[in-house]
Amino acid sequence: MTVMHQVPDPYRWLEDVDSEETKAFVEAQNAITVPFLEKCSARDIIKEKLTAMNDHPKYSCPYKRGKRYFYYMNKGLENQSILYMQDSLEGEAQEYLNPNKLSEDGTISIAGSRFSEDGETHAYMLSKSGSDWKTVHLKNVSTGEDYPEVLEKVKFSGLAWTHDNKGIFYGCYRDQEGKTDGSETTSNENQKLFYHRVGTSQTEDVLVVDFPENPKFRISASVSDCGKYLIVMPRQDCKDNLIYFAELPDNITGKIQLTPVVDELEAEYEYVSNDGSVCVFRTNKDALNYHLVKIDLLDAAKDKWTVLLPENKKDVLDWVQPIDNDKMLCCYIQDVKSVLQLRWLATGDLICNLPLEIGTIDGVSGERKQTELFYKFASKLSPGIIYHLDMTVEPYIPKVFREIKVKGLDTSLYEMQQVFYSSKDGTRIPMFLMHKKGLVKDGSNPALLYGYGGFNISVQPYFSYGQVSFMQLFGGVVAVPNIRGGGEYGDAWHNGGRLLNKQNVFDDFHAAAEYLVKEGYTSSRLLTSQGGSNGGLLVAACANQRPELYGAVISQVGVMDLLRFHKFTIGYAWCSDYGNPEEEKHFRNLIKFSPYHNVRVPSSGVFPATLLLTADHDDRVVPLHSFKLISELQHKLGKQPNPLLIRIDTKAGHGGGKPTMKVIEESTDIFCFEMNCLQLKLVE
């Protein structure tokens, strides 16, 4: 029996982003939104303060490749960070790759790179206007000259060098037709793995792996630490992956014959390292909080696998970095905070714990063959302290290498705490709160409630210029609940907020809002909810479900049409979290909370002031989602008193690679919206 679903979709015409009607719609919306945001009396002051706060040097971890060190630095207000090179850690740094010189407006960004094994050739990817599409370029490190070839139609791809330094493996959608600039909505299918030899044209690249029977596979490829094996890990969505391997031939001239290691999509696997044919993988197979297993590629039956590092039943094994040949740095998530342990690579036994305050590891650099590593620690009030660990000196004590300091931020004025509250079903949810010391809990403080809740992504304590600015500008409270759907407590936490359990995510967020009001931190009238991408879906769905709980809603690049998300660009990959709308049980679940399909006039007649943000080159969550929702909101709720607006950026994407000036402009608009709608006042 076939069940036909008749669901109204009055704004489907907005899915044609290139039509004259859609262009007119965008112009008409901007004609309403821009004047509203520009009439904010404090706009110039807000922008000035945001600019000043960003105007300080920012650094990445240094990393050694070949005989040189490299690191990214932004002197303050440069649109893109610049890659610098030095011969030693004490040596003079010279500018190596400056993306700011590639465009006048800073909209070309470096989007990943990989050096050859000898450090003499650099493969780097560029993105224009924030698109997921990349071009791959190759540079001679000694001369600074680029090779003539440019690799195109590259998306969702890493780069892996053969150890002879002659070429790279990369993923390419060579068959993609039509535009590939990030403004198109076409589904991305049939990614293929190619081998490119340095100094040759892309037309000569060799197709080495494809999966024509699985057009939705995205192919991840690594060359093993020893250089002998190609490890291929395809995935269809955002959850599980397979493992194949092949011995690399001396000359790559055609398709490589793969041998399956894991041929069922039932768990996640991440390659860590190998000794001979025995590889170490981080996996959640039979371990909800992840563990390390050893698999012999030449004898890979599951009953032959051995556990190297057993699962910790409380803490989640987040990542592992081999170092100094026989050791590994293991990062755990313990009640949302990062914990670092140094362990033996052969046995998994503990060598020592490395001291950390409450926060997150925001970057790490090092390789198994190296005797030093760097890691960057960040917290709600610190954008970064970079530590250097010299493995040739015992005991192993990390030393501060660089500290990133924000101009004008006196951290002694603020406090951060972690609280736990109960959700609707009694589940205990952690939440970080940040505010000025001595805050009076009388319900009169503005508050920002930020959430994500999906895709196994952990929202650990990190430094957010927007959140700190909210405290500074308005004397506000910042609250970040670690709701289900994320990875903070492993697979069980993720599973508790995906597919048919997705409503738990919204319930957890509502309960966070109720906690803030009940405890006197704020009142609903002064509470802004904010989220991006999956978090944009979160706050939009929550506004529909409990409009009385929120004073304002800031929804950035959100997934709003949950019945058609799988039809555009990479949307089908999200079925692992949302479910496939073409299956009845998931359709019936999704239609209950899909933001576009659940706009109703509240019983009070009042809906939260709402600002949707999207961009013309967002090819991850295409702008049609926000176009359709704002149309439905304005049509059904246009007569209620609060503004319902959309901000449509140009030459911008889902958020990655956004130039500093665009970030400041967007933050200014958000704060102006909150000021206008909630009658907030700047604090001195």
C-alpha positions in Angstrom: 0.0 0.0 0.0 1.4 3.4 -1.0 0.7 6.3 1.4 0.6 9.7 -0.4 1.5 12.7 1.7 -0.1 16.1 0.7 2.0 18.7 2.4 1.6 22.4 1.4 4.8 23.9 0.1 3.8 27.4 -1.0 7.4 28.7 -1.3 9.0 26.0 -3.3 9.6 28.5 -6.1 12.3 30.0 -3.8 14.3 26.8 -4.3 15.3 28.2 -7.7 18.0 30.5 -6.4 18.8 31.9 -9.9 15.3 32.9 -10.9 14.3 36.5 -11.3 11.6 36.0 -8.7 14.0 34.8 -6.1 16.4 37.6 -6.9 13.5 40.1 -6.4 12.6 38.4 -3.1 16.2 38.8 -1.9 16.2 42.5 -2.8 12.8 43.1 -1.1 13.9 41.3 2.1 17.2 43.3 2.2 15.2 46.5 1.7 13.4 45.8 5.0 16.3 44.3 7.0 19.2 46.6 6.3 17.4 49.9 7.4 16.1 48.2 10.5 19.6 47.1 11.5 21.2 50.4 10.6 18.8 52.5 12.6 20.3 51.2 15.9 21.5 54.3 17.8 24.6 52.5 19.2 25.6 50.8 15.9 28.9 52.8 15.5 29.9 52.2 19.1 29.1 48.4 18.9 31.1 48.1 15.7 34.0 50.1 17.2 34.1 47.9 20.3 33.9 44.6 18.2 36.7 45.9 16.0 38.9 46.8 19.0 38.3 43.4 20.6 39.4 41.6 17.5 42.5 43.8 17.0 45.2 41.6 18.6 47.6 38.9 17.2 46.2 35.4 16.9 48.3 32.3 16.3 47.9 28.6 15.4 50.1 25.8 16.7 53.4 25.7 14.9 54.1 22.5 13.0 57.3 21.1 11.5 57.4 19.8 8.0 60.8 18.7 6.6 63.4 21.1 8.0 61.1 24.1 8.5 58.4 25.3 10.9 55.1 26.8 9.8 52.3 28.6 11.6 49.3 30.8 10.9 49.1 34.3 12.3 46.7 37.1 12.1 48.1 40.4 13.3 44.6 41.5 14.3 42.2 42.7 11.7 43.6 41.0 8.6 40.7 39.3 6.7 42.5 36.0 6.6 45.3 34.5 8.6 48.7 34.3 6.9 50.9 31.2 6.8 54.5 32.0 8.0 57.6 29.9 7.7 60.8 29.8 9.9 64.0 27.7 9.9 63.8 27.2 13.7 61.5 28.1 16.5 63.8 31.0 17.4 64.5 31.9 13.7 63.0 34.9 11.9 59.6 34.2 10.5 58.9 35.1 6.9 55.5 35.3 5.1 55.0 32.2 3.1 51.4 32.2 1.9 49.2 35.2 2.2 45.5 34.6 1.0 44.8 38.4 1.5 46.8 39.0 -1.7 44.4 36.7 -3.6 41.3 38.9 -3.4 40.6 42.6 -2.6 37.8 41.8 -0.2 39.4 38.9 1.7 36.9 36.3 0.5 39.5 33.7 -0.7 40.6 31.6 2.2 43.0 28.7 2.7 40.8 25.6 3.3 43.3 22.9 4.2 46.8 21.9 3.2 49.3 19.1 3.3 53.1 19.1 2.9 55.0 16.3 1.1 56.9 13.9 3.3 60.2 15.8 2.7 58.5 19.1 3.3 59.6 20.5 -0.1 56.2 20.6 -1.9 53.0 22.1 -0.4 49.6 21.1 -1.6 47.0 23.7 -0.4 43.3 24.2 -1.0 41.6 27.6 -1.6 37.9 28.4 -1.2 36.1 31.4 -2.7 33.3 33.2 -0.9 33.1 30.5 1.8 32.0 27.7 -0.6 32.7 24.0 0.1 34.2 23.8 -3.4 38.0 24.0 -3.4 40.8 24.3 -5.8 44.0 22.5 -5.1 47.4 24.3 -5.8 50.9 23.1 -5.4 53.9 25.2 -4.3 57.6 24.6 -4.3 58.5 25.4 -0.7 62.2 26.4 -1.4 61.4 28.8 -4.3 57.9 29.9 -3.2 56.8 29.3 -6.8 53.5 27.6 -7.6 53.4 24.7 -10.1 51.2 25.6 -13.1 48.4 23.1 -12.5 45.2 23.8 -10.6 42.9 20.9 -9.5 39.2 21.8 -9.7 35.8 20.3 -8.7 37.3 19.3 -5.3 34.9 19.0 -2.3 34.8 17.2 1.0 38.4 16.0 0.4 41.6 15.6 2.3 45.0 15.4 0.7 47.3 12.4 1.1 50.9 12.3 -0.2 52.8 9.3 -1.4 56.0 9.0 0.5 58.1 9.3 -2.7 57.0 13.0 -2.6 55.7 12.7 -6.2 52.0 13.1 -5.9 48.8 13.3 -3.9 45.5 11.5 -3.6 42.4 13.7 -3.5 38.6 13.4 -3.9 36.9 15.0 -6.8 33.4 15.4 -8.3 34.6 15.4 -11.8 31.2 14.5 -13.3 29.4 17.4 -11.5 27.6 19.4 -14.2 26.6 23.1 -14.2 27.9 25.7 -11.7 30.4 24.7 -9.0 30.9 28.1 -7.3 28.8 27.4 -4.2 25.6 29.2 -5.4 24.1 26.0 -6.9 21.9 23.5 -5.1 22.6 20.3 -7.1 23.1 17.1 -5.1 26.8 16.1 -4.8 27.2 12.5 -6.0 29.8 10.2 -7.5 33.0 11.4 -5.7 36.0 9.7 -7.0 39.5 9.3 -5.7 42.3 10.5 -8.0 46.1 10.4 -7.9 47.8 13.6 -9.2 51.5 13.7 -10.0 53.2 17.0 -9.2 53.8 19.2 -12.3 51.2 17.5 -14.6 47.8 18.7 -15.8 44.7 17.6 -13.9 43.6 15.9 -17.2 46.4 13.4 -16.7 45.3 12.5 -13.2 44.7 8.8 -12.5 41.3 7.5 -11.3 42.3 5.1 -8.5 39.1 4.4 -6.5 35.4 4.9 -7.1 32.2 3.3 -5.9 29.7 3.5 -8.8 27.3 1.3 -6.9 27.3 3.8 -4.0 27.1 7.3 -5.6 26.6 9.0 -2.2 29.9 7.8 -0.8 32.5 10.4 0.2 35.9 8.9 0.1 38.6 9.6 2.7 42.1 8.4 2.0 45.2 8.2 4.1 48.7 6.9 3.3 50.0 4.9 6.3 52.8 6.3 8.5 55.2 3.8 6.9 54.2 4.8 3.4 53.4 1.3 2.3 49.6 1.3 2.4 46.7 3.3 1.0 43.9 3.3 3.6 40.5 4.2 2.1 37.5 4.9 4.3 34.3 5.7 2.5 31.2 7.1 4.3 27.7 7.8 3.1 26.4 10.1 5.8 27.8 11.7 9.0 28.1 8.6 11.1 29.7 5.3 10.1 32.4 4.3 7.6 34.0 1.3 5.9 37.8 0.4 5.7 39.6 -0.8 2.6 43.4 -1.0 2.0 45.8 -1.6 -0.8 49.6 -1.9 -1.0 50.8 1.1 -3.0 52.6 0.2 -6.2 55.8 2.1 -7.2 54.0 3.6 -10.2 50.3 4.5 -10.0 48.8 4.1 -13.5 45.3 2.9 -13.0 42.7 1.7 -10.5 44.0 0.2 -7.3 42.6 -3.1 -6.2 41.2 -2.6 -2.7 40.9 -5.3 0.0 38.0 -4.9 2.5 38.8 -4.7 6.2 35.4 -3.5 7.4 32.6 -3.9 4.9 29.5 -3.0 6.9 28.4 0.5 7.8 27.9 0.0 11.6 30.6 2.0 13.3 33.1 4.8 12.9 36.8 4.1 12.4 39.7 6.6 12.3 43.3 5.5 11.4 45.8 6.4 14.1 49.1 4.6 13.1 50.6 1.3 12.1 53.6 -1.0 12.6 53.9 -3.2 9.6 50.5 -4.5 8.6 49.0 -4.0 12.1 47.1 -0.7 12.3 45.6 1.1 15.2 42.1 2.6 14.8 40.0 4.7 17.1 36.5 3.3 16.9 33.1 3.2 18.6 32.6 -0.4 17.5 31.5 -2.2 20.7 32.5 1.0 22.6 30.0 3.9 23.0 32.8 6.1 24.4 35.4 4.9 21.8 38.5 2.8 22.2 41.6 1.9 20.3 41.8 -1.5 18.5 44.6 -3.2 16.6 43.7 -4.7 13.2 46.1 -6.7 11.1 45.3 -5.7 7.5 46.5 -9.0 6.3 44.4 -11.0 8.8 41.5 -8.7 9.4 38.7 -11.1 10.7 36.9 -9.3 13.5 37.7 -12.2 16.0 41.4 -11.4 15.4 41.1 -7.7 16.5 42.6 -6.8 19.8 41.8 -3.9 22.1 44.9 -1.7 22.7 43.2 1.0 24.9 39.9 -0.1 26.5 36.9 2.1 26.6 36.6 4.5 29.5 33.0 4.1 30.7 32.7 7.7 31.8 35.0 9.8 29.5 35.0 9.9 25.7 38.2 9.2 23.8 38.1 12.3 21.5 41.4 11.9 19.5 44.8 10.4 19.5 48.1 11.8 18.2 51.1 9.4 17.9 54.4 11.1 18.9 58.1 10.2 19.5 57.8 6.9 17.7 56.5 4.8 20.7 54.1 7.2 22.5 50.7 8.8 21.9 48.8 11.8 23.2 45.2 10.9 24.1 42.6 13.5 24.5 39.5 12.6 26.5 36.3 14.6 27.1 35.4 14.5 30.8 32.2 16.2 31.7 32.7 18.4 28.5 36.2 19.4 29.5 39.4 18.2 27.7 41.8 15.9 29.6 45.2 15.0 28.1 47.1 11.8 28.8 50.5 10.6 27.4 50.4 6.8 26.8 52.6 4.1 25.3 51.6 3.3 21.8 52.4 -0.4 22.0 50.5 -1.2 25.2 48.1 1.8 25.8 49.6 2.0 29.4 49.6 5.5 31.0 52.8 7.4 31.1 51.5 10.6 32.7 48.6 13.1 32.8 49.3 16.5 31.4 47.8 19.4 33.5 44.9 21.4 32.0 42.5 24.0 33.3 38.8 23.9 32.4 38.5 24.2 28.6 39.2 22.5 25.3 42.1 21.5 23.1 41.7 23.7 20.1 44.6 22.4 18.0 47.4 20.0 18.1 50.5 19.4 15.9 53.0 16.7 15.8 53.9 13.4 14.0 54.9 10.0 15.2 58.4 10.5 13.8 58.9 13.8 15.6 60.1 14.4 19.2 58.0 17.4 20.0 54.4 18.5 19.8 52.3 21.6 20.3 48.8 21.9 21.5 46.5 24.9 21.9 44.3 25.3 24.9 41.2 27.5 24.9 38.5 28.4 27.4 35.4 30.7 27.6 37.7 33.5 28.7 41.0 32.7 26.9 41.3 32.4 23.1 44.4 30.3 23.4 47.6 29.3 25.2 49.9 27.3 23.0 52.0 24.7 24.8 55.2 23.0 23.6 56.1 19.5 24.8 59.7 18.4 24.2 59.8 14.6 24.3 63.6 14.5 24.6 63.4 16.0 28.2 62.0 14.0 31.1 59.9 14.4 33.1 57.4 15.5 30.3 56.4 19.0 31.3 54.6 21.2 28.8 55.9 24.8 28.6 53.9 27.8 27.5 55.1 28.7 24.0 52.7 31.6 23.2 49.7 33.1 24.9 47.0 34.9 22.9 45.7 37.9 24.8 42.6 40.0 24.0 43.1 43.7 24.1 40.8 45.3 26.7 39.5 42.1 28.3 40.0 41.9 32.0 39.2 38.3 32.7 39.3 38.9 36.5 35.9 40.7 36.2 34.1 37.6 34.9 33.4 34.1 36.2 32.5 30.8 34.5 30.8 27.8 36.1 29.4 24.5 35.0 25.9 23.7 36.3 23.7 20.7 35.7 19.9 20.8 35.2 17.1 18.3 34.6 15.5 18.0 31.2 11.9 17.0 30.6 12.6 13.3 30.9 14.8 13.7 34.0 18.1 13.5 32.0 20.9 15.5 33.7 22.3 18.1 31.2 25.5 20.1 31.8 25.6 23.8 31.0 28.4 26.4 31.1 27.4 29.9 32.4 29.6 33.0 32.1 28.9 36.4 33.4 30.3 39.4 35.4 31.2 38.7 39.0 28.7 39.9 41.5 25.8 39.4 39.1 22.4 40.0 40.8 20.0 37.2 40.0 16.8 39.2 39.9 15.7 38.3 36.4 16.7 41.7 34.9 19.9 40.6 33.0 19.9 39.9 29.3 21.0 36.4 28.5 22.2 34.5 25.4 21.4 30.8 25.2 23.6 29.2 22.6 23.1 25.6 21.4 23.8 23.0 18.7 22.8 19.4 19.7 23.7 17.2 16.8 26.0 15.1 14.6 28.1 13.9 17.6 29.7 17.3 17.8 30.8 18.4 21.3 30.4 22.0 22.2 33.3 22.4 24.6 34.2 25.6 26.4 35.9 27.7 23.8 36.5 31.4 23.3 33.8 33.2 21.3 34.3 36.9 20.5 30.5 37.2 20.1 29.7 35.7 23.5 32.3 37.7 25.3 31.1 40.8 23.6 27.5 40.1 24.7 28.8 40.1 28.3 30.8 43.3 27.8 28.3 45.3 25.8 25.1 44.4 27.7 26.3 43.0 31.0 24.7 39.8 29.8 24.8 36.2 30.9 26.0 33.6 28.4 24.7 30.1 28.7 25.8 27.1 26.6 24.0 23.8 27.4 25.5 20.6 26.2 22.3 19.1 25.0 21.8 15.6 23.6 22.7 14.9 20.0 26.2 16.1 20.6 29.2 13.9 21.4 29.9 15.2 24.9 29.1 11.8 26.5 29.8 9.5 23.6 27.6 7.6 21.2 24.8 7.2 23.8 24.5 11.0 24.1 24.5 11.4 20.3 21.9 8.6 19.9 19.7 10.2 22.5 19.2 13.3 20.3 19.0 11.9 16.7 16.5 10.3 14.5 13.3 9.4 16.4 14.9 10.9 19.6 15.4 14.4 18.0 12.7 16.0 20.2 14.9 15.4 23.2 17.3 18.0 21.8 14.5 20.7 21.8 13.3 19.6 25.2 16.9 19.9 26.6 17.1 23.4 25.2 13.7 24.5 26.6 14.7 23.2 30.0 17.9 25.3 29.8 15.8 28.4 29.1 13.5 27.5 32.0 16.5 27.0 34.3 17.9 30.5 33.5 14.5 32.1 34.2 13.8 30.1 37.4 17.2 30.8 38.9 16.9 34.5 38.3 19.6 34.9 35.7 17.2 36.4 33.2 13.6 36.6 32.1 12.0 35.2 28.9 11.6 38.8 27.6 15.4 39.3 27.8 16.5 35.9 26.6 18.0 35.4 23.1 18.4 32.0 21.7 21.2 31.5 19.1 22.5 28.7 17.0 24.0 28.0 13.6 23.5 25.2 11.0 22.0 22.3 13.0 21.8 24.9 15.8 19.9 27.2 13.5 17.3 24.4 13.1 17.3 24.0 16.9 16.5 27.6 17.8 13.9 27.9 15.0 12.1 24.7 16.1 12.2 25.8 19.7 10.7 29.1 18.9 7.8 27.4 17.2 7.3 25.0 20.1 7.7 27.4 23.0 7.4 31.0 21.7 6.8 32.4 25.2 10.2 31.2 26.5 12.3 33.4 24.2 12.5 37.1 23.6 14.6 36.9 20.5 15.9 34.2 18.1 19.1 34.4 16.1 19.1 31.5 13.6 22.2 31.3 11.4 22.3 29.2 8.2 19.8 26.7 9.6 18.2 23.6 8.2 14.5 24.7 8.0 12.7 22.3 5.6 13.2 18.9 7.0 11.1 17.2 4.3 13.3 18.3 1.4 16.8 18.8 3.0 18.1 15.6 1.4 17.6 16.9 -2.1 20.2 19.7 -2.1 24.1 19.6 -2.2 25.3 17.3 0.6 21.9 17.2 2.5 21.4 13.5 2.0 24.4 12.9 4.4 22.4 14.3 7.3 19.9 11.4 7.1 22.0 9.7 9.8 20.9 12.4 12.3 17.5 13.5 11.0 16.2 10.4 9.2 15.3 10.0 5.6 12.0 11.9 4.8 11.2 9.4 2.2 10.8 6.7 4.8 7.3 6.9 6.5 8.5 6.7 10.1 11.0 9.5 9.7 8.6 11.6 7.6 6.0 11.4 10.4 8.7 12.3 12.9 10.2 15.2 11.0 6.9 16.9 10.1 6.3 17.3 13.9 9.2 19.8 14.3 10.4 20.9 10.8 10.6 24.7 11.3 9.0 25.5 7.9 6.1 23.2 8.5 5.2 24.2 12.1 4.7 28.0 12.0 1.5 28.8 14.0 0.1 31.9 15.6 0.9 31.6 19.3 -2.0 31.6 21.8 -0.6 34.9 23.2 -0.4 36.4 19.7 3.3 37.2 20.2 6.2 35.4 18.6 9.9 36.1 19.5 11.7 38.7 17.4 13.5 36.6 14.8 16.5 37.2 12.7 17.5 34.5 10.2 21.0 34.7 8.6 22.1 33.1 5.4 24.4 33.6 2.5 24.4 33.4 -1.3 27.3 30.9 -1.4 26.3 28.6 1.4 26.4 25.3 -0.4 26.3 23.3 2.9 22.9 24.4 4.1 21.6 26.2 1.0 19.8 29.5 1.6 16.5 28.3 0.3 15.9 26.9 3.8 15.9 30.3 5.3 14.1 31.9 2.4 11.2 29.5 2.8 11.0 29.8 6.6 11.1 33.6 6.6 8.3 33.7 4.0 6.1 31.4 6.1 6.8 33.5 9.3 6.1 36.8 7.6 2.9 35.4 6.0 1.4 33.7 9.1 2.8 36.0 11.9 3.3 39.3 10.1 0.6 41.0 12.2 2.2 40.3 15.6 4.4 43.1 17.0 7.9 41.6 16.8 10.2 41.9 13.8 10.7 38.8 11.6 13.7 39.5 9.4 16.3 37.8 7.2 19.9 38.9 6.6 21.2 37.6 3.3 25.0 38.0 3.0 26.8 38.0 -0.4 30.1 36.4 -1.3 29.8 34.3 1.9 29.1 30.7 2.7 28.3 28.5 5.6 30.8 30.3 7.8 34.2 28.7 7.1 36.8 31.1 5.8 34.7 34.2 6.5 36.9 37.4 6.4 37.4 39.3 9.7 35.5 42.3 8.4 32.5 40.3 7.4 32.5 38.6 10.9 32.6 42.0 12.6 29.8 43.3 10.3 27.6 40.2 11.0 28.1 40.4 14.8 27.3 44.2 14.7 24.0 43.4 12.9 23.1 40.7 15.5 23.8 43.0 18.4 21.9 45.8 16.8 18.9 43.5 16.3 19.0 42.5 19.9 19.2 46.1 21.1 16.4 47.2 18.9 14.0 44.3 19.7 14.7 43.8 23.4 15.4 47.5 24.3 18.9 46.6 25.6 21.2 49.2 26.9 25.0 49.4 26.6 26.8 49.1 29.9 29.7 51.4 30.6 
